[in-house]
Amino acid sequence: MKMAEQIKKHRKELGLTQEELADKLNTTRQSVSKWEQGTLEPNIQMINNLAVLFGISLDNLVNGKSNDEVNVNENCVSRPMNFWEFASQKWWLIIIILLIVSGTLSQIFN
């Protein structure tokens, strides 16, 4: 969902007219109308003010992602892998490294 649609949806959910939303944000009704039509986008400070007023995340306002979708994506964020996880996924790499190290050590001590 586009930001323009998000602004209109959340404004209506709060039961505000364009004029009332404009008053709360110290802007004009025409600006709100243009945001909702998608012909003009609010500046970054106004986007932040809209998100706070609507009680939603910036990601939800800008990208139309719900908090559930955001939480799913946060679970997909990479995290540090411990040695055993690495070993179970990259066992072939560990074997190659061990072969190289053992070959090098045998050359040094012969």
Secondary structure, DSSP 8 states (H G I E B T S, - for coil): --HHHHHHHHHHHTT--HHHHHHHHTS-HHHHHHHHHTSS---HHHHHHHHHHHT--HHHHHH---HHHHHHHHHTS-----HHHHHHHSHHHHHHHHHHHHHHHHHHH-
